[in-house]
Amino acid sequence: MMKVVLPELGEGITKATVSYWFYKDGEKVNRNDDLVELTTDKTTFNLPSPCTGVISEIMYSEGDSVDVGQTLAVINEA
């Protein structure tokens, strides 16, 4: 089980907003595939999957605000 965590964003940015999930619960994802699009006050970026596996749980919905260090999703590694 691998937790997908919102990493440090630098420049005093402490949170991001989930814009779009490229996958849904139960779908297979490959390592380095774009998993989720996030936005901050300064930029929009895609966070890649840290591993290959099946998404077992997405913790935040599109439009939700997430603090740095929070778990965005859980992937069961394959």
PDB file of N, CA, C and O in Angstrom, chain B, residues numbered from 101:
ATOM      1  N   MET B 101       0.849  -1.181   0.000  1.00  0.00           N
ATOM      2  CA  MET B 101       0.000   0.000   0.000  1.00  0.00           C
ATOM      3  C   MET B 101       0.895   1.244   0.000  1.00  0.00           C
ATOM      4  O   MET B 101       1.766   1.394   0.856  1.00  0.00           O
ATOM      5  N   MET B 102       0.671   2.113  -0.953  1.00  0.00           N
ATOM      6  CA  MET B 102       1.457   3.337  -1.078  1.00  0.00           C
ATOM      7  C   MET B 102       0.519   4.537  -0.931  1.00  0.00           C
ATOM      8  O   MET B 102      -0.500   4.641  -1.614  1.00  0.00           O
ATOM      9  N   LYS B 103       0.891   5.438  -0.021  1.00  0.00           N
ATOM     10  CA  LYS B 103       0.119   6.676   0.141  1.00  0.00           C
ATOM     11  C   LYS B 103       0.671   7.731  -0.806  1.00  0.00           C
ATOM     12  O   LYS B 103       1.884   7.909  -0.915  1.00  0.00           O
ATOM     13  N   VAL B 104      -0.223   8.423  -1.484  1.00  0.00           N
ATOM     14  CA  VAL B 104       0.150   9.545  -2.352  1.00  0.00           C
ATOM     15  C   VAL B 104      -0.040  10.811  -1.522  1.00  0.00           C
ATOM     16  O   VAL B 104      -1.164  11.167  -1.169  1.00  0.00           O
ATOM     17  N   VAL B 105       1.062  11.485  -1.215  1.00  0.00           N
ATOM     18  CA  VAL B 105       1.054  12.619  -0.300  1.00  0.00           C
ATOM     19  C   VAL B 105       1.351  13.909  -1.059  1.00  0.00           C
ATOM     20  O   VAL B 105       2.187  13.924  -1.962  1.00  0.00           O
ATOM     21  N   LEU B 106       0.666  14.987  -0.692  1.00  0.00           N
ATOM     22  CA  LEU B 106       0.968  16.291  -1.287  1.00  0.00           C
ATOM     23  C   LEU B 106       2.345  16.733  -0.795  1.00  0.00           C
ATOM     24  O   LEU B 106       2.533  16.947   0.403  1.00  0.00           O
ATOM     25  N   PRO B 107       3.314  16.874  -1.714  1.00  0.00           N
ATOM     26  CA  PRO B 107       4.678  17.209  -1.299  1.00  0.00           C
ATOM     27  C   PRO B 107       4.832  18.680  -0.927  1.00  0.00           C
ATOM     28  O   PRO B 107       3.930  19.487  -1.150  1.00  0.00           O
ATOM     29  N   GLU B 108       5.989  19.013  -0.358  1.00  0.00           N
ATOM     30  CA  GLU B 108       6.331  20.410  -0.110  1.00  0.00           C
ATOM     31  C   GLU B 108       6.278  21.160  -1.442  1.00  0.00           C
ATOM     32  O   GLU B 108       6.747  20.659  -2.464  1.00  0.00           O
ATOM     33  N   LEU B 109       5.709  22.350  -1.420  1.00  0.00           N
ATOM     34  CA  LEU B 109       5.529  23.102  -2.655  1.00  0.00           C
ATOM     35  C   LEU B 109       6.452  24.302  -2.759  1.00  0.00           C
ATOM     36  O   LEU B 109       6.539  24.928  -3.815  1.00  0.00           O
ATOM     37  N   GLY B 110       7.152  24.635  -1.660  1.00  0.00           N
ATOM     38  CA  GLY B 110       8.105  25.738  -1.680  1.00  0.00           C
ATOM     39  C   GLY B 110       7.439  27.097  -1.628  1.00  0.00           C
ATOM     40  O   GLY B 110       6.214  27.209  -1.679  1.00  0.00           O
ATOM     41  N   GLU B 111       8.261  28.127  -1.525  1.00  0.00           N
ATOM     42  CA  GLU B 111       7.831  29.531  -1.555  1.00  0.00           C
ATOM     43  C   GLU B 111       6.703  29.841  -0.580  1.00  0.00           C
ATOM     44  O   GLU B 111       5.877  30.712  -0.851  1.00  0.00           O
ATOM     45  N   GLY B 112       6.657  29.145   0.544  1.00  0.00           N
ATOM     46  CA  GLY B 112       5.651  29.413   1.563  1.00  0.00           C
ATOM     47  C   GLY B 112       4.257  28.920   1.220  1.00  0.00           C
ATOM     48  O   GLY B 112       3.297  29.270   1.907  1.00  0.00           O
ATOM     49  N   ILE B 113       4.122  28.115   0.172  1.00  0.00           N
ATOM     50  CA  ILE B 113       2.816  27.577  -0.209  1.00  0.00           C
ATOM     51  C   ILE B 113       2.505  26.384   0.686  1.00  0.00           C
ATOM     52  O   ILE B 113       3.295  25.443   0.771  1.00  0.00           O
ATOM     53  N   THR B 114       1.359  26.423   1.351  1.00  0.00           N
ATOM     54  CA  THR B 114       1.031  25.390   2.325  1.00  0.00           C
ATOM     55  C   THR B 114      -0.143  24.513   1.916  1.00  0.00           C
ATOM     56  O   THR B 114      -0.451  23.536   2.599  1.00  0.00           O
ATOM     57  N   LYS B 115      -0.809  24.852   0.799  1.00  0.00           N
ATOM     58  CA  LYS B 115      -1.952  24.038   0.370  1.00  0.00           C
ATOM     59  C   LYS B 115      -2.143  24.149  -1.128  1.00  0.00           C
ATOM     60  O   LYS B 115      -1.625  25.057  -1.779  1.00  0.00           O
ATOM     61  N   ALA B 116      -2.902  23.201  -1.658  1.00  0.00           N
ATOM     62  CA  ALA B 116      -3.252  23.183  -3.071  1.00  0.00           C
ATOM     63  C   ALA B 116      -4.701  22.719  -3.190  1.00  0.00           C
ATOM     64  O   ALA B 116      -5.253  22.132  -2.260  1.00  0.00           O
ATOM     65  N   THR B 117      -5.302  22.986  -4.331  1.00  0.00           N
ATOM     66  CA  THR B 117      -6.670  22.571  -4.598  1.00  0.00           C
ATOM     67  C   THR B 117      -6.667  21.478  -5.662  1.00  0.00           C
ATOM     68  O   THR B 117      -5.987  21.595  -6.682  1.00  0.00           O
ATOM     69  N   VAL B 118      -7.429  20.419  -5.416  1.00  0.00           N
ATOM     70  CA  VAL B 118      -7.559  19.341  -6.398  1.00  0.00           C
ATOM     71  C   VAL B 118      -8.396  19.861  -7.560  1.00  0.00           C
ATOM     72  O   VAL B 118      -9.548  20.256  -7.379  1.00  0.00           O
ATOM     73  N   SER B 119      -7.809  19.859  -8.756  1.00  0.00           N
ATOM     74  CA  SER B 119      -8.517  20.319  -9.947  1.00  0.00           C
ATOM     75  C   SER B 119      -9.178  19.170 -10.689  1.00  0.00           C
ATOM     76  O   SER B 119     -10.332  19.263 -11.109  1.00  0.00           O
ATOM     77  N   TYR B 120      -8.414  18.066 -10.847  1.00  0.00           N
ATOM     78  CA  TYR B 120      -8.910  16.979 -11.687  1.00  0.00           C
ATOM     79  C   TYR B 120      -8.187  15.680 -11.364  1.00  0.00           C
ATOM     80  O   TYR B 120      -6.959  15.660 -11.271  1.00  0.00           O
ATOM     81  N   TRP B 121      -8.926  14.611 -11.196  1.00  0.00           N
ATOM     82  CA  TRP B 121      -8.352  13.271 -11.051  1.00  0.00           C
ATOM     83  C   TRP B 121      -8.338  12.612 -12.421  1.00  0.00           C
ATOM     84  O   TRP B 121      -9.362  12.580 -13.104  1.00  0.00           O
ATOM     85  N   PHE B 122      -7.194  12.090 -12.828  1.00  0.00           N
ATOM     86  CA  PHE B 122      -7.081  11.399 -14.111  1.00  0.00           C
ATOM     87  C   PHE B 122      -7.576   9.956 -14.024  1.00  0.00           C
ATOM     88  O   PHE B 122      -7.839   9.331 -15.052  1.00  0.00           O
ATOM     89  N   TYR B 123      -7.706   9.421 -12.808  1.00  0.00           N
ATOM     90  CA  TYR B 123      -8.155   8.053 -12.566  1.00  0.00           C
ATOM     91  C   TYR B 123      -9.211   8.055 -11.472  1.00  0.00           C
ATOM     92  O   TYR B 123      -9.371   9.035 -10.745  1.00  0.00           O
ATOM     93  N   LYS B 124      -9.938   6.928 -11.367  1.00  0.00           N
ATOM     94  CA  LYS B 124     -10.962   6.768 -10.336  1.00  0.00           C
ATOM     95  C   LYS B 124     -10.585   5.596  -9.434  1.00  0.00           C
ATOM     96  O   LYS B 124      -9.700   4.808  -9.768  1.00  0.00           O
ATOM     97  N   ASP B 125     -11.265   5.484  -8.281  1.00  0.00           N
ATOM     98  CA  ASP B 125     -11.090   4.326  -7.400  1.00  0.00           C
ATOM     99  C   ASP B 125     -11.250   3.047  -8.212  1.00  0.00           C
ATOM    100  O   ASP B 125     -12.155   2.933  -9.038  1.00  0.00           O
ATOM    101  N   GLY B 126     -10.355   2.082  -7.967  1.00  0.00           N
ATOM    102  CA  GLY B 126     -10.458   0.791  -8.627  1.00  0.00           C
ATOM    103  C   GLY B 126      -9.739   0.699  -9.965  1.00  0.00           C
ATOM    104  O   GLY B 126      -9.630  -0.388 -10.533  1.00  0.00           O
ATOM    105  N   GLU B 127      -9.249   1.816 -10.473  1.00  0.00           N
ATOM    106  CA  GLU B 127      -8.558   1.801 -11.756  1.00  0.00           C
ATOM    107  C   GLU B 127      -7.067   1.559 -11.566  1.00  0.00           C
ATOM    108  O   GLU B 127      -6.482   1.941 -10.553  1.00  0.00           O
ATOM    109  N   LYS B 128      -6.458   0.908 -12.576  1.00  0.00           N
ATOM    110  CA  LYS B 128      -5.020   0.634 -12.558  1.00  0.00           C
ATOM    111  C   LYS B 128      -4.283   1.878 -13.040  1.00  0.00           C
ATOM    112  O   LYS B 128      -4.710   2.552 -13.978  1.00  0.00           O
ATOM    113  N   VAL B 129      -3.172   2.161 -12.380  1.00  0.00           N
ATOM    114  CA  VAL B 129      -2.328   3.301 -12.736  1.00  0.00           C
ATOM    115  C   VAL B 129      -0.882   2.814 -12.812  1.00  0.00           C
ATOM    116  O   VAL B 129      -0.478   1.931 -12.056  1.00  0.00           O
ATOM    117  N   ASN B 130      -0.116   3.387 -13.716  1.00  0.00           N
ATOM    118  CA  ASN B 130       1.295   3.041 -13.857  1.00  0.00           C
ATOM    119  C   ASN B 130       2.161   4.096 -13.186  1.00  0.00           C
ATOM    120  O   ASN B 130       1.784   5.264 -13.092  1.00  0.00           O
ATOM    121  N   ARG B 131       3.332   3.661 -12.721  1.00  0.00           N
ATOM    122  CA  ARG B 131       4.291   4.582 -12.114  1.00  0.00           C
ATOM    123  C   ARG B 131       4.561   5.736 -13.080  1.00  0.00           C
ATOM    124  O   ARG B 131       4.764   5.520 -14.275  1.00  0.00           O
ATOM    125  N   ASN B 132       4.561   6.951 -12.557  1.00  0.00           N
ATOM    126  CA  ASN B 132       4.831   8.203 -13.280  1.00  0.00           C
ATOM    127  C   ASN B 132       3.704   8.669 -14.188  1.00  0.00           C
ATOM    128  O   ASN B 132       3.851   9.696 -14.850  1.00  0.00           O
ATOM    129  N   ASP B 133       2.573   7.947 -14.246  1.00  0.00           N
ATOM    130  CA  ASP B 133       1.399   8.475 -14.957  1.00  0.00           C
ATOM    131  C   ASP B 133       0.872   9.671 -14.176  1.00  0.00           C
ATOM    132  O   ASP B 133       0.927   9.680 -12.947  1.00  0.00           O
ATOM    133  N   ASP B 134       0.364  10.677 -14.874  1.00  0.00           N
ATOM    134  CA  ASP B 134      -0.283  11.794 -14.187  1.00  0.00           C
ATOM    135  C   ASP B 134      -1.476  11.260 -13.419  1.00  0.00           C
ATOM    136  O   ASP B 134      -2.356  10.622 -13.998  1.00  0.00           O
ATOM    137  N   LEU B 135      -1.509  11.514 -12.126  1.00  0.00           N
ATOM    138  CA  LEU B 135      -2.552  10.989 -11.255  1.00  0.00           C
ATOM    139  C   LEU B 135      -3.605  12.044 -10.937  1.00  0.00           C
ATOM    140  O   LEU B 135      -4.806  11.780 -10.996  1.00  0.00           O
ATOM    141  N   VAL B 136      -3.133  13.250 -10.597  1.00  0.00           N
ATOM    142  CA  VAL B 136      -4.046  14.311 -10.187  1.00  0.00           C
ATOM    143  C   VAL B 136      -3.468  15.669 -10.596  1.00  0.00           C
ATOM    144  O   VAL B 136      -2.259  15.892 -10.538  1.00  0.00           O
ATOM    145  N   GLU B 137      -4.364  16.569 -11.012  1.00  0.00           N
ATOM    146  CA  GLU B 137      -3.963  17.948 -11.312  1.00  0.00           C
ATOM    147  C   GLU B 137      -4.300  18.804 -10.097  1.00  0.00           C
ATOM    148  O   GLU B 137      -5.399  18.722  -9.549  1.00  0.00           O
ATOM    149  N   LEU B 138      -3.337  19.626  -9.686  1.00  0.00           N
ATOM    150  CA  LEU B 138      -3.486  20.477  -8.506  1.00  0.00           C
ATOM    151  C   LEU B 138      -3.194  21.924  -8.875  1.00  0.00           C
ATOM    152  O   LEU B 138      -2.401  22.197  -9.777  1.00  0.00           O
ATOM    153  N   THR B 139      -3.838  22.846  -8.175  1.00  0.00           N
ATOM    154  CA  THR B 139      -3.580  24.264  -8.395  1.00  0.00           C
ATOM    155  C   THR B 139      -3.241  24.937  -7.077  1.00  0.00           C
ATOM    156  O   THR B 139      -3.743  24.560  -6.019  1.00  0.00           O
ATOM    157  N   THR B 140      -2.370  25.952  -7.165  1.00  0.00           N
ATOM    158  CA  THR B 140      -2.060  26.815  -6.025  1.00  0.00           C
ATOM    159  C   THR B 140      -2.319  28.244  -6.477  1.00  0.00           C
ATOM    160  O   THR B 140      -2.790  28.478  -7.590  1.00  0.00           O
ATOM    161  N   ASP B 141      -2.007  29.199  -5.606  1.00  0.00           N
ATOM    162  CA  ASP B 141      -2.157  30.603  -5.983  1.00  0.00           C
ATOM    163  C   ASP B 141      -1.266  30.966  -7.158  1.00  0.00           C
ATOM    164  O   ASP B 141      -1.562  31.901  -7.901  1.00  0.00           O
ATOM    165  N   LYS B 142      -0.164  30.222  -7.329  1.00  0.00           N
ATOM    166  CA  LYS B 142       0.842  30.608  -8.314  1.00  0.00           C
ATOM    167  C   LYS B 142       0.922  29.720  -9.541  1.00  0.00           C
ATOM    168  O   LYS B 142       1.412  30.163 -10.580  1.00  0.00           O
ATOM    169  N   THR B 143       0.452  28.464  -9.455  1.00  0.00           N
ATOM    170  CA  THR B 143       0.664  27.544 -10.571  1.00  0.00           C
ATOM    171  C   THR B 143      -0.348  26.404 -10.584  1.00  0.00           C
ATOM    172  O   THR B 143      -1.071  26.178  -9.614  1.00  0.00           O
ATOM    173  N   THR B 144      -0.379  25.693 -11.707  1.00  0.00           N
ATOM    174  CA  THR B 144      -1.119  24.445 -11.852  1.00  0.00           C
ATOM    175  C   THR B 144      -0.108  23.373 -12.227  1.00  0.00           C
ATOM    176  O   THR B 144       0.750  23.599 -13.080  1.00  0.00           O
ATOM    177  N   PHE B 145      -0.201  22.201 -11.592  1.00  0.00           N
ATOM    178  CA  PHE B 145       0.750  21.142 -11.889  1.00  0.00           C
ATOM    179  C   PHE B 145       0.096  19.777 -11.735  1.00  0.00           C
ATOM    180  O   PHE B 145      -0.925  19.636 -11.062  1.00  0.00           O
ATOM    181  N   ASN B 146       0.701  18.766 -12.372  1.00  0.00           N
ATOM    182  CA  ASN B 146       0.238  17.389 -12.252  1.00  0.00           C
ATOM    183  C   ASN B 146       1.156  16.637 -11.309  1.00  0.00           C
ATOM    184  O   ASN B 146       2.376  16.784 -11.367  1.00  0.00           O
ATOM    185  N   LEU B 147       0.567  15.832 -10.443  1.00  0.00           N
ATOM    186  CA  LEU B 147       1.329  14.989  -9.534  1.00  0.00           C
ATOM    187  C   LEU B 147       1.309  13.570 -10.093  1.00  0.00           C
ATOM    188  O   LEU B 147       0.231  13.005 -10.282  1.00  0.00           O
ATOM    189  N   PRO B 148       2.488  12.973 -10.364  1.00  0.00           N
ATOM    190  CA  PRO B 148       2.522  11.628 -10.926  1.00  0.00           C
ATOM    191  C   PRO B 148       2.318  10.549  -9.867  1.00  0.00           C
ATOM    192  O   PRO B 148       2.516  10.773  -8.673  1.00  0.00           O
ATOM    193  N   SER B 149       1.921   9.383 -10.338  1.00  0.00           N
ATOM    194  CA  SER B 149       1.777   8.233  -9.451  1.00  0.00           C
ATOM    195  C   SER B 149       3.162   7.765  -8.997  1.00  0.00           C
ATOM    196  O   SER B 149       4.072   7.654  -9.818  1.00  0.00           O
ATOM    197  N   PRO B 150       3.332   7.489  -7.700  1.00  0.00           N
ATOM    198  CA  PRO B 150       4.632   7.040  -7.197  1.00  0.00           C
ATOM    199  C   PRO B 150       4.914   5.560  -7.463  1.00  0.00           C
ATOM    200  O   PRO B 150       6.031   5.091  -7.247  1.00  0.00           O
ATOM    201  N   CYS B 151       3.886   4.815  -7.938  1.00  0.00           N
ATOM    202  CA  CYS B 151       4.056   3.386  -8.162  1.00  0.00           C
ATOM    203  C   CYS B 151       3.011   2.876  -9.150  1.00  0.00           C
ATOM    204  O   CYS B 151       2.080   3.594  -9.517  1.00  0.00           O
ATOM    205  N   THR B 152       3.181   1.629  -9.572  1.00  0.00           N
ATOM    206  CA  THR B 152       2.173   0.955 -10.388  1.00  0.00           C
ATOM    207  C   THR B 152       1.259   0.176  -9.454  1.00  0.00           C
ATOM    208  O   THR B 152       1.727  -0.477  -8.522  1.00  0.00           O
ATOM    209  N   GLY B 153      -0.043   0.244  -9.704  1.00  0.00           N
ATOM    210  CA  GLY B 153      -0.984  -0.481  -8.873  1.00  0.00           C
ATOM    211  C   GLY B 153      -2.418  -0.070  -9.159  1.00  0.00           C
ATOM    212  O   GLY B 153      -2.717   0.512 -10.202  1.00  0.00           O
ATOM    213  N   VAL B 154      -3.300  -0.380  -8.216  1.00  0.00           N
ATOM    214  CA  VAL B 154      -4.722  -0.057  -8.334  1.00  0.00           C
ATOM    215  C   VAL B 154      -5.076   0.963  -7.257  1.00  0.00           C
ATOM    216  O   VAL B 154      -4.722   0.793  -6.090  1.00  0.00           O
ATOM    217  N   ILE B 155      -5.766   2.005  -7.651  1.00  0.00           N
ATOM    218  CA  ILE B 155      -6.176   3.035  -6.688  1.00  0.00           C
ATOM    219  C   ILE B 155      -7.254   2.446  -5.783  1.00  0.00           C
ATOM    220  O   ILE B 155      -8.328   2.067  -6.248  1.00  0.00           O
ATOM    221  N   SER B 156      -6.957   2.374  -4.491  1.00  0.00           N
ATOM    222  CA  SER B 156      -7.928   1.797  -3.561  1.00  0.00           C
ATOM    223  C   SER B 156      -8.805   2.865  -2.912  1.00  0.00           C
ATOM    224  O   SER B 156      -9.941   2.588  -2.526  1.00  0.00           O
ATOM    225  N   GLU B 157      -8.277   4.089  -2.792  1.00  0.00           N
ATOM    226  CA  GLU B 157      -9.089   5.148  -2.170  1.00  0.00           C
ATOM    227  C   GLU B 157      -8.560   6.525  -2.554  1.00  0.00           C
ATOM    228  O   GLU B 157      -7.366   6.805  -2.447  1.00  0.00           O
ATOM    229  N   ILE B 158      -9.473   7.371  -3.002  1.00  0.00           N
ATOM    230  CA  ILE B 158      -9.168   8.781  -3.246  1.00  0.00           C
ATOM    231  C   ILE B 158      -9.751   9.558  -2.073  1.00  0.00           C
ATOM    232  O   ILE B 158     -10.947   9.471  -1.798  1.00  0.00           O
ATOM    233  N   MET B 159      -8.908  10.313  -1.386  1.00  0.00           N
ATOM    234  CA  MET B 159      -9.308  10.969  -0.145  1.00  0.00           C
ATOM    235  C   MET B 159      -9.987  12.334  -0.341  1.00  0.00           C
ATOM    236  O   MET B 159     -10.776  12.763   0.500  1.00  0.00           O
ATOM    237  N   TYR B 160      -9.679  13.008  -1.445  1.00  0.00           N
ATOM    238  CA  TYR B 160     -10.209  14.346  -1.674  1.00  0.00           C
ATOM    239  C   TYR B 160     -10.880  14.416  -3.037  1.00  0.00           C
ATOM    240  O   TYR B 160     -10.423  13.805  -4.003  1.00  0.00           O
ATOM    241  N   SER B 161     -11.966  15.165  -3.098  1.00  0.00           N
ATOM    242  CA  SER B 161     -12.699  15.347  -4.347  1.00  0.00           C
ATOM    243  C   SER B 161     -12.189  16.576  -5.086  1.00  0.00           C
ATOM    244  O   SER B 161     -11.501  17.421  -4.514  1.00  0.00           O
ATOM    245  N   GLU B 162     -12.537  16.661  -6.360  1.00  0.00           N
ATOM    246  CA  GLU B 162     -12.195  17.847  -7.143  1.00  0.00           C
ATOM    247  C   GLU B 162     -12.811  19.072  -6.481  1.00  0.00           C
ATOM    248  O   GLU B 162     -13.987  19.067  -6.116  1.00  0.00           O
ATOM    249  N   GLY B 163     -12.009  20.117  -6.331  1.00  0.00           N
ATOM    250  CA  GLY B 163     -12.453  21.338  -5.672  1.00  0.00           C
ATOM    251  C   GLY B 163     -12.042  21.425  -4.218  1.00  0.00           C
ATOM    252  O   GLY B 163     -12.111  22.501  -3.623  1.00  0.00           O
ATOM    253  N   ASP B 164     -11.612  20.308  -3.627  1.00  0.00           N
ATOM    254  CA  ASP B 164     -11.186  20.299  -2.226  1.00  0.00           C
ATOM    255  C   ASP B 164      -9.798  20.911  -2.071  1.00  0.00           C
ATOM    256  O   ASP B 164      -8.953  20.789  -2.958  1.00  0.00           O
ATOM    257  N   SER B 165      -9.573  21.564  -0.944  1.00  0.00           N
ATOM    258  CA  SER B 165      -8.274  22.121  -0.593  1.00  0.00           C
ATOM    259  C   SER B 165      -7.525  21.103   0.263  1.00  0.00           C
ATOM    260  O   SER B 165      -8.094  20.504   1.176  1.00  0.00           O
ATOM    261  N   VAL B 166      -6.228  20.913  -0.050  1.00  0.00           N
ATOM    262  CA  VAL B 166      -5.411  19.913   0.633  1.00  0.00           C
ATOM    263  C   VAL B 166      -4.159  20.583   1.181  1.00  0.00           C
ATOM    264  O   VAL B 166      -3.500  21.344   0.472  1.00  0.00           O
ATOM    265  N   ASP B 167      -3.826  20.303   2.444  1.00  0.00           N
ATOM    266  CA  ASP B 167      -2.613  20.832   3.051  1.00  0.00           C
ATOM    267  C   ASP B 167      -1.411  19.971   2.669  1.00  0.00           C
ATOM    268  O   ASP B 167      -1.540  18.765   2.463  1.00  0.00           O
ATOM    269  N   VAL B 168      -0.247  20.602   2.576  1.00  0.00           N
ATOM    270  CA  VAL B 168       1.005  19.877   2.336  1.00  0.00           C
ATOM    271  C   VAL B 168       1.146  18.780   3.386  1.00  0.00           C
ATOM    272  O   VAL B 168       0.900  19.010   4.570  1.00  0.00           O
ATOM    273  N   GLY B 169       1.543  17.588   2.946  1.00  0.00           N
ATOM    274  CA  GLY B 169       1.714  16.461   3.852  1.00  0.00           C
ATOM    275  C   GLY B 169       0.496  15.571   3.992  1.00  0.00           C
ATOM    276  O   GLY B 169       0.603  14.468   4.528  1.00  0.00           O
ATOM    277  N   GLN B 170      -0.668  16.023   3.520  1.00  0.00           N
ATOM    278  CA  GLN B 170      -1.887  15.222   3.599  1.00  0.00           C
ATOM    279  C   GLN B 170      -1.874  14.130   2.530  1.00  0.00           C
ATOM    280  O   GLN B 170      -1.280  14.298   1.465  1.00  0.00           O
ATOM    281  N   THR B 171      -2.537  13.007   2.827  1.00  0.00           N
ATOM    282  CA  THR B 171      -2.648  11.904   1.881  1.00  0.00           C
ATOM    283  C   THR B 171      -3.774  12.194   0.900  1.00  0.00           C
ATOM    284  O   THR B 171      -4.919  12.416   1.293  1.00  0.00           O
ATOM    285  N   LEU B 172      -3.425  12.189  -0.396  1.00  0.00           N
ATOM    286  CA  LEU B 172      -4.409  12.430  -1.459  1.00  0.00           C
ATOM    287  C   LEU B 172      -5.143  11.154  -1.866  1.00  0.00           C
ATOM    288  O   LEU B 172      -6.345  11.166  -2.132  1.00  0.00           O
ATOM    289  N   ALA B 173      -4.389  10.051  -1.908  1.00  0.00           N
ATOM    290  CA  ALA B 173      -4.953   8.770  -2.343  1.00  0.00           C
ATOM    291  C   ALA B 173      -4.090   7.636  -1.816  1.00  0.00           C
ATOM    292  O   ALA B 173      -2.971   7.845  -1.349  1.00  0.00           O
ATOM    293  N   VAL B 174      -4.643   6.425  -1.904  1.00  0.00           N
ATOM    294  CA  VAL B 174      -3.906   5.211  -1.534  1.00  0.00           C
ATOM    295  C   VAL B 174      -3.919   4.275  -2.738  1.00  0.00           C
ATOM    296  O   VAL B 174      -4.961   4.053  -3.356  1.00  0.00           O
ATOM    297  N   ILE B 175      -2.745   3.729  -3.064  1.00  0.00           N
ATOM    298  CA  ILE B 175      -2.608   2.810  -4.200  1.00  0.00           C
ATOM    299  C   ILE B 175      -2.111   1.471  -3.660  1.00  0.00           C
ATOM    300  O   ILE B 175      -1.136   1.410  -2.910  1.00  0.00           O
ATOM    301  N   ASN B 176      -2.804   0.394  -4.060  1.00  0.00           N
ATOM    302  CA  ASN B 176      -2.338  -0.959  -3.744  1.00  0.00           C
ATOM    303  C   ASN B 176      -1.344  -1.341  -4.829  1.00  0.00           C
ATOM    304  O   ASN B 176      -1.715  -1.510  -5.991  1.00  0.00           O
ATOM    305  N   GLU B 177      -0.090  -1.476  -4.447  1.00  0.00           N
ATOM    306  CA  GLU B 177       0.969  -1.737  -5.419  1.00  0.00           C
ATOM    307  C   GLU B 177       0.797  -3.099  -6.074  1.00  0.00           C
ATOM    308  O   GLU B 177       0.382  -4.071  -5.443  1.00  0.00           O
ATOM    309  N   ALA B 178       1.133  -3.138  -7.367  1.00  0.00           N
ATOM    310  CA  ALA B 178       1.030  -4.399  -8.130  1.00  0.00           C
ATOM    311  C   ALA B 178       2.408  -4.987  -8.334  1.00  0.00           C
ATOM    312  O   ALA B 178       2.543  -6.044  -8.950  1.00  0.00           O
TER     313      ALA B 178
END
